[in-house]
Amino acid sequence: MFLVTLGPSETALVLKTPQDEGSLVEAEFMSRLPEADFVLGPTRVVADDNDLFRGLLSVYHPASSLSSVFDSLHPDAARPALASVCVEAGLPHQLVPWSVKLAWATDVAAALAWLHIQTPFWGDLKTANVVLCTDGHCRLIDYCPGGSTTMWAPLESDPLHWSSSAKGDVFALGLVLWAIAVEVGSFEREKQDASPLLPWCPRTPSWFQDLVRSCLEHEPDRRPSARAVYDALPSAR
């Protein structure tokens, strides 16, 4: 991906080229979505003089993804390792007010709940695919029907045969909500097929921890829907 400028006003845009995996599939999917404020889709399709597809242009937001935000806030923090047994894991000192983190969590859950009405699943949900926009709200990018990034993948996923599902999305949503709460952009998982035991900051509300744990249930059918997660967030403020 590249940062480019367009027109006399030199509007900043992000260029996603055909070399970026799934760009054409994403363009086709986004074009079928109804107008909404939950995702950052491409604003223009780029073609050459022979009308061959050359990429997608999207609005540029300087803060970038939540992963970048947290990495910038805590440049020296080590990536926590999520084990299947209780261990101590160092977490960065919390800098973002809880009210802001709760708003971001609600934005992500609302977006996924809306998307699950439009499509059976979203795909690669992770902090790197959640953009903090200039209006202070978070929106999703990078539709990926092929499956999740390894660290964010649900317990039931098979690395040799990637697939996506709504319940897999909810598992990733739980990890994203945890990452927002503890201000972590990325992490490591000890075992992909075991439920991770998440380290928490002392001030994280117990109801929020319980909500995240419900998203990470070992049995997919025991996980809540994205809509249920969204409904739980505003009502708990």
C-alpha positions in Angstrom: 0.0 0.0 0.0 1.1 3.6 -0.7 0.1 7.1 0.4 -0.7 9.3 -2.6 -2.1 12.7 -3.2 -4.9 13.6 -5.7 -6.0 16.8 -7.4 -5.1 20.4 -6.9 -6.0 20.2 -3.2 -3.5 17.3 -2.8 -6.0 15.2 -1.0 -4.2 12.3 0.8 -5.4 8.8 -0.1 -4.3 5.3 0.4 -3.5 3.3 -2.7 -4.0 -0.5 -2.5 -2.5 -2.2 -5.5 -3.4 -5.6 -7.1 -0.3 -7.0 -5.3 -2.1 -6.4 -2.0 -4.0 -9.7 -1.5 -7.7 -9.6 -2.1 -8.0 -6.1 -3.4 -10.3 -6.9 -6.3 -12.4 -9.2 -4.1 -12.7 -6.5 -1.6 -13.7 -3.9 -4.2 -16.5 -6.2 -5.5 -17.7 -6.9 -2.0 -17.7 -3.3 -0.8 -19.6 -2.2 -3.9 -22.5 -4.5 -2.9 -22.8 -3.1 0.6 -25.5 -0.5 1.3 -24.5 3.0 2.4 -23.3 2.9 6.0 -20.8 4.4 8.3 -19.2 1.2 9.7 -16.5 0.4 7.1 -13.9 2.3 5.2 -14.3 1.1 1.6 -12.5 2.3 -1.5 -13.6 5.6 -2.9 -12.1 5.1 -6.4 -11.0 2.3 -8.6 -7.7 2.9 -10.5 -7.3 1.7 -14.1 -4.6 2.3 -16.6 -5.0 3.5 -20.2 -6.1 0.0 -21.3 -8.8 -0.1 -18.6 -6.8 -2.7 -16.6 -7.3 -2.8 -12.9 -4.4 -1.1 -11.1 -5.7 -0.6 -7.6 -8.1 1.0 -5.1 -8.0 4.4 -3.4 -9.3 5.0 0.1 -9.5 8.0 2.4 -6.4 8.4 4.5 -6.7 8.8 8.2 -3.4 9.9 9.9 -3.9 8.0 13.1 -4.0 4.8 11.1 -5.0 1.5 12.7 -5.6 0.8 16.4 -2.5 -1.4 16.2 -0.4 1.6 15.1 -2.1 3.8 17.7 -1.1 1.5 20.6 2.4 0.8 19.2 2.9 4.6 19.0 1.7 5.1 22.5 3.9 2.3 23.9 6.9 2.0 21.6 9.0 0.1 24.1 6.3 -2.4 25.3 6.9 -6.1 24.8 4.2 -8.1 23.0 2.3 -10.1 25.6 2.3 -13.8 25.2 -1.2 -15.4 25.7 -0.8 -18.8 27.3 -3.4 -21.5 28.0 -2.5 -21.5 31.7 -2.4 -18.5 34.0 0.9 -16.7 33.8 2.1 -13.2 34.5 2.2 -11.0 31.4 3.5 -7.5 31.3 1.0 -4.9 30.1 1.8 -1.2 29.2 0.8 1.6 31.5 -2.7 2.7 30.5 -2.8 6.1 28.7 -6.2 6.1 27.0 -9.3 7.0 29.1 -11.7 4.1 29.7 -14.6 6.1 28.2 -12.6 6.4 24.9 -11.7 2.8 24.8 -15.3 1.8 25.5 -16.4 4.0 22.6 -13.9 2.4 20.3 -15.0 -1.1 21.4 -18.6 -0.1 20.8 -17.7 1.1 17.3 -16.0 -2.2 16.4 -18.9 -4.3 17.8 -21.5 -2.2 16.0 -19.6 -2.5 12.7 -19.4 -6.3 13.0 -23.0 -6.6 14.0 -24.1 -4.6 11.0 -21.8 -6.6 8.7 -23.3 -9.8 9.9 -26.7 -8.6 8.6 -25.2 -8.0 5.2 -22.9 -11.1 4.9 -22.4 -14.4 6.7 -19.0 -13.3 7.9 -16.4 -10.6 7.7 -13.0 -12.3 7.9 -9.7 -11.0 9.1 -10.8 -8.9 12.1 -7.8 -7.6 14.1 -6.5 -4.3 15.5 -4.5 -3.7 12.3 -7.8 -3.7 10.4 -9.6 -1.2 12.6 -8.8 2.4 11.7 -9.1 5.3 14.1 -10.7 8.0 11.9 -10.3 11.8 12.1 -13.8 12.1 13.7 -12.7 9.9 16.6 -14.7 6.8 15.5 -13.3 3.4 14.6 -14.2 1.7 11.3 -13.2 -1.6 9.7 -11.1 -2.1 6.6 -9.8 -5.1 4.6 -12.6 -7.6 3.9 -11.0 -11.0 3.9 -13.2 -14.1 3.2 -10.1 -16.4 3.2 -9.7 -16.6 6.9 -8.1 -14.9 9.9 -4.6 -13.9 10.7 -3.1 -16.7 12.9 -2.9 -14.9 16.2 -6.5 -13.8 15.9 -7.9 -17.0 14.5 -10.6 -18.9 16.4 -9.8 -22.2 18.2 -11.6 -24.3 15.6 -9.7 -22.9 12.6 -7.6 -25.2 10.5 -4.4 -23.5 9.3 -4.3 -25.9 6.3 -7.9 -25.1 5.3 -8.7 -21.5 6.2 -12.3 -20.6 6.4 -14.4 -17.8 8.0 -17.6 -17.8 10.0 -19.7 -15.5 12.1 -18.6 -17.3 15.3 -15.0 -17.0 14.2 -15.5 -13.3 13.8 -16.9 -13.1 17.3 -13.8 -14.9 18.7 -11.6 -12.3 16.9 -13.9 -9.5 18.2 -13.2 -10.7 21.8 -9.5 -10.4 21.2 -9.9 -7.0 19.7 -11.9 -5.8 22.7 -9.3 -7.1 25.0 -6.5 -5.5 23.0 -8.4 -2.1 23.2 -8.9 -2.5 26.9 -5.2 -3.1 27.6 -3.8 -1.0 24.8 -2.0 -3.7 23.0 -1.5 -3.6 19.2 -0.3 -7.2 18.8 0.5 -10.3 20.9 1.6 -13.9 20.7 -0.5 -17.0 21.4 1.1 -20.1 22.9 -1.4 -22.6 21.4 -3.9 -21.9 18.7 -6.3 -24.7 19.7 -6.5 -23.7 23.4 -8.5 -20.8 24.9 -6.1 -18.0 25.8 -6.1 -16.7 29.4 -6.0 -13.0 29.0 -4.1 -10.7 31.3 -6.1 -7.6 32.4 -5.3 -4.2 33.8 -6.7 -3.8 37.4 -9.1 -1.1 36.4 -10.8 -3.0 33.6 -14.5 -3.5 34.7 -15.4 -7.1 35.5 -18.4 -7.0 33.3 -16.2 -6.1 30.3 -13.8 -9.0 31.1 -16.8 -11.4 31.3 -18.1 -10.2 27.9 -14.7 -10.8 26.3 -14.4 -14.2 27.8 -17.8 -15.1 26.4 -16.5 -14.3 22.9 -13.6 -16.7 23.4 -15.7 -19.7 24.4 -14.1 -23.0 23.2 -17.4 -24.1 21.6 -18.5 -21.7 18.9 -22.2 -22.1 19.6 -21.7 -20.8 23.1 -20.3 -17.5 21.9 -22.7 -14.6 21.7 -23.6 -12.9 18.4 -21.9 -9.7 17.4 -25.2 -8.0 17.9 -25.4 -9.3 21.5 -21.9 -8.0 22.2 -22.8 -4.6 20.8 -26.0 -4.5 22.9 -24.1 -5.3 26.0 -21.6 -2.5 25.6 -23.7 0.7 25.5 -26.1 -0.7 28.2 -23.2 -1.2 30.6 -22.0 2.4 30.4 
